[in-house]
Amino acid sequence: MVKVDNFRNFNLYKRSIDLTEIAYSAVNASNSRLSTKEANLIRRKAIIISRKIASGLAQTNVLIRFKNLNEAKREILELSRLIIEFINKDK
């Protein structure tokens, strides 16, 4: 049986948790400029990223591992697009 390392020990997972904390802080700081829908969308994307990374790191099947990590990458790109869109909306 293959032993899976604890995903919480991986730097990638730790950085995704940092990203989630930053996203929550940013949403709370700009609460007056964002609608509730926009704030919830940013929060949800940040949590999905951490969840996908954790799922990928804990997976023993390499194909599923990379599928989950690629999904996390897509979510990161989508989150960055949303943030840029919301920044440009304020201008």
Buried (B, 14 or more C-beta within 10 A) or exposed (E): EEEEEEBEEBEEBBEBBEBBEEBBEBBEEBEEEBEEEBBEBBBEBBBBBBBBBBBBBBBEEEEEBEBBBEBBBEBBEBBEEBBEEBEEEEE
